[in-house]
Amino acid sequence: MVWQTDCRRCERTICRLLPCFVTSRERRTTVDKFKSQISSGPSFQDFIKGVSVNNKTYAADGECEEHSYLSEDLEMGNSRKVYFETYGCQMNVNDTDIAWSILQRKGYQRTVDLREADVVLLVTCSIREKAEQTIWNRLQELKAMKKRRLKTHTPMKIGILGCMAERLKTEILEREKLVDVLAGPDAYRDLPRLLTVADGGQQASNVLLSLEETYADVMPVHHAPQGRSAFVSIMRGCDNMCSYCIVPFTRGRERSRPVSSILEEVRMLSEQGVKEVTLLGQNVNSYRDTSEEQFCSSDLTQLSRGFKTVYRTKQGGLRFSDLLDRVSRIDPDMRIRFTSPHPKDFPDEVLHLIAERGNICQQIHLPAQSGSSKVLEAMRRGYTREAYLDLVKNIKAIMPEVSLSSDFISGFCGETEDDHQQTLSLIREVGYNVGFLFAYSMRKKTHAFHRLQDDVPAEVKQQRLAECIRVFREEAARVNAALIGSMQLVLVEGESKRSAKDLCGRTDGNMKVIFPKEDVAAQNAESNTAPVNAGDYVLVKVSFGYR
């Protein structure tokens, strides 16, 4: 019915355009010819790539013709060289591996020399303003290089990938005219098409977020040092909606990768000789696989005691404890870590599994963000200071030798000096080995941006941050000093940066250890000693601690 209406409108338009001396028969013939051309031409579906049923038109002779927006040949890389620069968290490193895997399939080559690159892709971070400013500065440098290349070589294409592309979208294209491609975290499959469009002289962008994309069928091309450790993404996105955090707006809603594809990747890494795998996710321990009907029970998600969420309690699915159990059984000699978790998702079943399974490292990242219950409420973290400390107490009761690390934000909206002092006291009370501390940076779109005031002066933020760092280092030195005299099983990473005469590695608790490069006693070997290589496990006696 709509098509008929459109045809009548076209007929009236043609009639108005025809000269007055044209006879009615000629007018009717012209209109019929135009209508025939419209009906035999391509439909709307012909301009949408990937339509499976209606992506066809039928010619007058009855033969079926396929229509596609861009042919597969046009999307091929033809050995063009791609140079990646990765900024921000480990998820971005994993995204780089995924993007490269997709481009490699299309015939692109990777280079580590920026000067010979045909395509430069920056995998970006938006967590703080400083991170974005780093990218803006880098773009200025690349613009100058691109202009020089225009005179001598094939034009260089510049692409912005990841969170910054998602957050700023067209602002990047408008502000930096020499940026050719934008691809959000869920659009890496579209990179070959975007680069093809850019080759035609147009800017190309895809920043659509997905409720389903996990890249489960894309096997990342891992580039871990010495090939002995690797990161495996198990979920994407975040539903927590902490008031300061931009991640839900740049990475989208939580969705978990099917357990079968995760286990397949870990098995492959084990066969390649990888000795340590870190499971990755924005909120890694909220993993919940609902891809199979057998996983979809009515059981409610169990949280840490005293914790709550801003969303309705989820039910069903294969949970993080189930995944951790299955992954750890693949190779008993492979260490298993995970990051970055949320404190709310540490029910006892997860903690007891870590304690019981020898190859799951007893090292837990436990982001506190603040030691003040008032600030935690403003942050929408879902717990109080007391609940957090109860969780720490429970973890240490189950795993007395556990190593803890944390994140803290100084100078959040409304933070008073008393709130700051409570954060310092929490750091002292818990005793962390490692910490990641930052001054608060307000981000657009967040709850804090719309509802709170960034009222702590910049100089006060920096002062409080400096105090937190000082106290953190003091406590870390105390905690690490307790290891002096102990025997630690160390996974060797390679030669120490300090000296070619030393090796370095990490303990189960993720503490870095430096020790002399010496042969060790060997079993079942022709000689009594053997050299120590990257990927070996060695027992090391700690002689002095953190400096």
C-alpha positions in Angstrom: 0.0 0.0 0.0 2.9 2.3 0.8 4.5 1.5 -2.5 1.4 2.3 -4.4 1.1 5.7 -2.7 4.7 6.5 -3.5 4.1 5.6 -7.2 1.1 7.9 -7.4 3.2 10.7 -5.9 5.9 10.1 -8.5 3.2 10.1 -11.3 1.9 13.5 -10.2 5.5 14.8 -10.1 6.2 13.6 -13.6 3.0 15.0 -14.9 3.9 18.5 -13.6 7.3 18.3 -15.3 6.0 17.2 -18.7 5.4 20.0 -21.2 1.8 21.0 -22.0 2.0 19.9 -25.6 2.6 16.2 -24.7 -0.5 14.1 -25.5 -2.2 12.1 -22.8 -1.1 8.8 -24.4 2.5 9.9 -24.4 2.2 11.1 -20.8 0.8 7.7 -19.8 3.6 5.8 -21.7 6.3 7.9 -19.9 4.7 7.3 -16.5 4.4 3.6 -17.1 8.0 3.4 -18.2 9.2 5.2 -15.1 7.1 3.0 -12.8 8.5 -0.1 -14.5 12.1 1.1 -13.8 11.3 1.7 -10.2 9.7 -1.7 -9.7 12.6 -3.5 -11.3 15.3 -1.6 -9.5 17.0 -2.4 -6.2 14.9 -2.4 -3.0 15.9 -1.1 0.4 17.3 -4.5 1.4 19.8 -4.4 -1.4 21.6 -1.6 0.4 22.0 -3.5 3.6 24.9 -5.9 3.7 24.2 -9.3 5.3 20.5 -9.6 4.7 20.0 -13.3 4.4 16.5 -13.7 2.8 15.5 -10.6 1.0 18.9 -9.5 -0.1 18.0 -10.5 -3.7 16.3 -9.0 -6.7 14.9 -10.8 -9.7 15.6 -9.6 -13.3 13.1 -9.7 -16.1 14.3 -13.1 -17.2 13.5 -14.5 -13.7 17.2 -15.1 -12.7 18.1 -14.2 -9.1 20.8 -11.6 -8.5 22.7 -11.0 -5.3 23.4 -7.4 -4.1 26.0 -6.4 -1.5 27.2 -3.0 -0.2 30.9 -3.9 -0.5 32.4 -7.0 -2.0 34.7 -9.2 0.0 37.5 -8.3 -2.4 37.2 -4.7 -1.7 37.6 -5.4 2.1 40.9 -7.2 1.7 44.0 -5.6 3.1 46.3 -6.6 0.2 49.3 -6.8 2.5 49.0 -3.3 3.8 50.8 -2.8 7.0 49.0 -1.9 10.3 50.7 -0.3 13.3 48.9 -0.5 16.7 49.4 1.8 19.7 47.6 0.7 22.8 46.7 2.9 25.8 45.0 2.2 29.1 43.9 -1.1 30.7 44.6 -4.7 29.9 41.2 -5.0 28.2 42.5 -2.6 25.6 45.6 -4.9 25.1 43.2 -7.8 24.5 41.1 -5.6 22.2 44.2 -4.9 20.2 44.7 -8.7 19.8 41.1 -9.1 18.7 41.3 -6.2 16.2 44.6 -7.6 14.8 43.1 -11.1 14.4 40.2 -9.7 12.4 42.5 -7.6 10.1 45.0 -10.5 9.7 42.2 -12.7 8.3 41.7 -10.0 5.6 45.3 -10.0 4.5 46.7 -7.1 6.5 50.3 -7.3 7.8 51.4 -6.0 11.2 54.4 -3.8 11.7 56.2 -2.4 14.7 57.8 0.4 12.7 55.5 3.4 12.5 57.4 4.8 9.5 56.4 2.0 7.2 52.7 1.8 8.4 49.9 2.2 5.9 47.3 2.2 8.7 47.8 3.5 12.3 45.3 2.4 14.9 45.2 3.9 18.4 43.4 1.7 20.9 42.2 4.3 23.4 41.1 4.9 27.0 38.6 7.4 28.4 38.7 6.6 32.1 40.3 9.9 33.0 40.8 13.3 31.2 44.6 12.8 31.2 44.3 9.6 29.2 42.3 11.4 26.5 44.7 14.3 26.4 47.5 11.9 25.7 45.6 10.7 22.6 44.9 14.3 21.4 48.6 15.1 21.7 49.5 11.9 19.8 47.1 12.8 17.0 48.9 16.1 16.5 52.1 14.2 16.0 50.5 11.7 13.6 48.8 14.5 11.6 52.2 16.0 10.8 53.5 12.6 9.8 50.4 12.0 7.6 50.9 15.3 5.8 54.5 14.4 5.0 53.4 11.0 3.7 51.0 12.6 1.3 53.9 13.9 -0.7 55.9 10.8 -0.9 53.9 7.6 -0.2 50.5 6.0 -0.3 48.3 8.1 2.1 48.4 7.0 5.7 45.1 6.1 7.3 44.6 7.0 11.0 42.0 5.2 13.2 40.7 5.7 16.7 39.5 2.5 18.4 38.0 1.7 21.8 36.5 3.8 24.6 37.5 7.3 23.4 35.9 6.6 20.0 32.8 5.5 21.8 32.6 8.5 24.2 33.5 11.3 21.8 32.2 9.9 18.5 31.8 12.6 15.9 33.7 15.2 18.0 36.9 13.4 17.0 36.0 13.5 13.3 35.1 17.1 13.4 38.0 18.2 15.4 40.7 16.1 13.7 39.9 16.1 10.0 42.8 13.7 9.3 41.3 10.9 11.4 39.9 8.4 8.9 38.2 5.7 11.0 36.3 5.5 14.3 35.5 2.1 15.8 33.9 1.5 19.2 34.7 -1.5 21.4 31.9 -3.5 19.8 32.7 -2.6 16.2 36.0 -4.3 15.5 34.4 -6.8 13.1 33.6 -3.8 10.9 37.2 -2.6 10.7 37.9 -4.0 7.2 34.8 -2.3 5.8 35.6 1.0 7.6 39.1 1.0 6.2 37.8 0.3 2.7 35.4 3.3 3.0 38.3 5.4 4.2 40.3 4.4 1.2 37.7 6.0 -0.9 38.4 9.4 0.7 35.6 9.4 3.3 35.7 9.3 7.0 34.1 6.1 8.4 32.6 5.4 11.8 30.9 2.7 13.7 30.4 3.3 17.4 27.3 1.2 18.0 27.2 -0.7 21.3 26.0 -4.3 21.4 24.1 -6.3 23.9 25.6 -9.5 22.6 29.1 -9.0 21.1 31.8 -10.9 23.0 34.0 -11.8 20.0 33.7 -15.4 21.2 34.5 -16.8 17.7 37.5 -14.5 17.3 40.7 -16.1 18.5 43.0 -13.3 19.6 46.6 -13.2 18.3 48.4 -13.1 21.6 51.6 -11.0 22.0 52.6 -11.8 25.6 56.2 -11.4 26.7 58.2 -14.6 25.9 54.8 -16.2 25.1 54.6 -17.6 28.7 51.6 -15.6 29.9 48.4 -14.6 28.2 45.1 -12.7 28.9 41.7 -14.3 28.0 38.6 -12.1 27.9 35.6 -13.7 29.5 33.1 -10.9 29.6 32.6 -7.3 28.4 30.7 -4.3 29.7 29.5 -3.3 33.2 26.1 -2.9 34.9 27.3 -1.4 38.2 26.8 2.2 37.2 29.2 3.6 39.8 28.6 7.4 39.8 32.2 8.3 38.7 32.7 5.7 36.0 32.4 6.1 32.3 32.8 2.4 31.5 29.1 1.5 31.2 28.8 4.2 28.6 31.9 3.3 26.6 31.8 -0.5 27.0 28.0 -1.1 27.3 26.0 -3.6 29.3 27.5 -6.8 30.8 27.5 -9.9 28.5 29.5 -13.0 29.1 31.4 -15.1 26.6 30.2 -18.7 26.3 32.2 -21.0 28.6 32.9 -23.4 25.7 34.9 -20.8 23.7 36.8 -19.7 26.8 37.9 -23.3 27.6 38.9 -23.8 24.0 41.2 -20.8 24.1 42.7 -21.8 27.4 43.4 -25.3 26.1 45.1 -23.9 23.0 47.3 -21.7 25.2 48.2 -24.6 27.4 49.2 -26.6 24.3 51.4 -23.6 23.2 53.3 -23.8 26.5 51.7 -20.8 28.2 52.2 -21.0 32.0 49.9 -18.3 33.2 46.5 -17.1 32.1 44.7 -14.1 33.4 40.9 -14.0 32.9 39.7 -10.5 31.9 36.6 -8.5 32.2 35.4 -5.0 33.3 33.7 -6.8 36.2 35.2 -10.2 35.7 33.7 -12.0 38.7 30.2 -11.1 37.7 30.6 -13.6 34.8 27.2 -15.3 34.0 27.0 -17.5 30.9 23.4 -18.0 29.8 24.2 -19.2 26.3 22.9 -22.7 27.0 19.5 -23.7 28.2 20.9 -26.0 30.8 22.6 -23.0 32.5 19.3 -21.1 32.9 18.1 -22.0 36.4 16.1 -19.9 38.8 18.9 -19.6 41.3 19.6 -16.0 42.3 23.1 -14.5 42.0 24.9 -14.6 45.4 26.8 -11.5 46.5 29.4 -10.9 49.2 27.7 -10.4 52.5 26.6 -6.8 53.2 26.8 -5.8 49.5 24.0 -4.7 47.1 23.6 -3.6 43.5 21.7 -0.8 41.8 20.1 -3.3 39.5 17.6 -6.2 40.2 19.3 -9.4 41.3 20.1 -11.6 38.4 19.2 -15.3 38.2 20.5 -18.3 36.4 23.5 -18.8 34.3 26.9 -20.5 34.8 28.6 -18.4 37.4 32.2 -17.2 37.9 33.0 -20.0 40.4 31.9 -22.6 37.8 34.1 -21.1 35.1 37.1 -20.7 37.5 36.7 -24.4 38.4 36.6 -25.6 34.8 39.5 -23.4 33.7 41.8 -24.4 36.6 41.3 -28.1 35.7 42.6 -27.8 32.1 46.3 -27.6 33.2 47.3 -28.0 36.8 50.7 -26.4 36.0 49.1 -23.3 34.6 48.6 -20.4 36.9 45.2 -18.7 36.8 44.6 -15.1 37.7 41.7 -12.7 37.1 41.1 -9.0 36.9 39.3 -6.7 37.4 36.7 -7.8 40.0 34.2 -6.0 42.1 34.1 -6.6 45.8 30.4 -7.5 45.7 31.0 -10.6 43.7 33.0 -12.6 46.2 30.6 -15.1 47.7 32.2 -17.8 49.9 32.1 -20.4 47.1 34.6 -18.4 45.0 36.9 -17.8 48.0 37.0 -21.5 49.0 37.7 -22.5 45.4 40.7 -20.2 45.2 42.0 -21.5 48.5 41.6 -25.2 47.5 42.8 -25.1 44.0 46.6 -24.9 43.9 47.0 -23.3 40.5 44.5 -20.4 41.2 46.7 -17.6 42.5 45.9 -16.4 46.0 46.0 -12.8 44.9 42.9 -10.7 44.9 42.3 -7.3 43.5 39.8 -5.6 45.8 39.0 -2.1 44.6 37.9 0.0 47.6 37.9 3.5 46.0 37.4 5.2 49.4 37.5 4.4 53.1 34.5 6.6 53.9 30.9 5.2 53.9 29.5 8.6 53.0 31.8 8.9 49.9 31.1 5.2 49.0 27.4 6.0 49.0 27.9 9.0 46.7 30.0 6.7 44.4 27.1 4.2 44.4 29.5 1.4 45.2 26.9 -0.7 47.0 28.7 -1.2 50.3 29.9 0.6 53.4 33.4 0.8 54.9 32.3 -1.9 57.5 31.0 -4.3 54.8 34.3 -4.0 52.9 36.4 -4.6 56.0 34.2 -7.7 56.9 34.9 -9.0 53.4 38.7 -8.5 53.9 38.4 -10.3 57.2 36.6 -13.2 55.6 39.1 -13.5 52.7 42.0 -13.5 55.1 40.3 -16.2 57.3 39.9 -18.4 54.3 43.3 -17.6 52.7 45.8 -16.5 55.4 48.6 -16.0 52.8 46.5 -13.9 50.4 47.9 -10.9 48.7 45.5 -7.9 48.2 45.7 -5.0 45.9 43.2 -2.1 45.5 42.1 1.1 43.7 41.5 4.4 45.4 40.2 7.8 44.1 41.3 11.0 45.9 39.1 14.1 45.9 35.7 12.7 44.8 32.7 15.0 44.9 32.0 16.2 48.4 35.0 14.4 50.0 36.0 16.2 53.2 39.3 16.0 55.1 37.6 13.5 57.5 36.6 11.3 54.6 40.2 11.5 53.4 41.5 10.4 56.8 39.2 7.5 56.8 40.7 6.4 53.5 44.2 6.6 55.0 43.1 4.5 58.0 41.6 1.9 55.7 44.8 1.6 53.8 46.7 1.1 57.0 44.1 -1.4 58.4 44.0 -3.7 55.4 47.6 -3.8 54.3 47.8 -4.0 50.5 50.7 -5.3 48.5 49.9 -3.2 45.4 47.8 -0.1 44.7 46.5 2.0 41.9 45.7 5.5 43.1 44.4 8.5 41.2 42.9 11.9 41.6 39.2 12.2 40.7 38.5 13.2 37.1 34.9 14.0 36.3 33.6 12.4 33.1 30.6 13.5 31.0 27.5 11.2 30.9 28.2 9.7 34.4 25.8 10.0 37.3 28.3 12.3 39.1 28.4 14.7 36.1 24.6 15.1 36.2 23.9 15.0 39.9 27.1 15.9 41.9 29.5 18.8 42.2 33.2 18.4 41.5 33.9 20.7 44.5 37.3 19.5 45.7 40.0 21.9 44.4 42.6 20.4 42.1 45.5 21.2 44.5 43.6 19.5 47.3 43.1 16.4 45.2 46.8 16.3 44.4 47.7 16.8 48.1 45.4 14.0 49.2 46.6 11.7 46.5 50.2 12.3 47.5 49.3 11.4 51.1 47.5 8.2 50.0 50.5 7.2 47.9 52.9 7.8 50.8 50.8 5.7 53.3 50.3 3.0 50.7 54.0 2.7 50.1 54.7 2.5 53.8 52.1 -0.3 54.3 53.3 -2.2 51.2 56.9 -2.1 52.5 55.6 -3.5 55.8 53.6 -6.3 54.1 56.3 -7.2 51.8 58.9 -7.3 54.5 57.0 -10.2 56.1 58.1 -12.3 53.1 61.8 -12.0 54.0 63.2 -15.4 54.8 60.3 -17.3 53.2 60.5 -19.6 50.2 58.5 -18.5 47.2 57.5 -20.4 44.0 58.4 -18.0 41.2 57.3 -18.1 37.6 60.3 -16.8 35.6 59.5 -14.0 33.2 62.9 -13.4 31.8 66.0 -11.3 32.2 65.8 -8.4 34.8 65.8 -4.9 33.4 68.2 -3.9 36.1 71.0 -6.3 35.2 71.7 -9.0 32.6 73.2 -11.0 35.4 69.7 -11.3 37.1 66.4 -12.9 36.3 63.0 -11.7 37.3 59.7 -13.4 38.0 56.5 -13.3 40.0 55.2 -15.1 43.1 51.8 -16.6 43.5 50.9 -13.3 45.1 52.0 -11.4 42.0 55.0 -9.9 43.8 58.0 -9.2 41.5 61.2 -11.1 42.6 64.7 -10.5 41.2 67.3 -13.2 41.7 70.7 -14.2 40.3 70.9 -15.9 36.9 72.4 -19.2 38.0 72.0 -22.9 37.0 69.9 -24.9 39.4 69.9 -28.6 40.4 68.3 -30.7 37.7 66.4 -34.0 38.0 66.4 -36.7 35.3 69.0 -34.9 33.3 72.4 -35.8 31.9 74.1 -33.2 34.0 73.5 -32.2 37.6 72.5 -28.7 36.8 70.4 -26.8 34.2 69.9 -23.2 33.2 66.8 -21.4 34.3 64.6 -20.1 31.4 61.5 -18.0 31.0 58.5 -20.1 31.8 60.3 -22.2 34.4 59.1 -22.4 38.0 61.9 -22.0 40.6 61.9 -21.9 44.4 63.5 -18.7 45.6 64.3 -17.6 49.2 63.5 -13.9 49.7 66.5 -12.2 51.3 65.2 -8.6 51.4 62.0 -6.8 50.7 60.4 -3.8 49.1 62.5 -0.7 48.8 
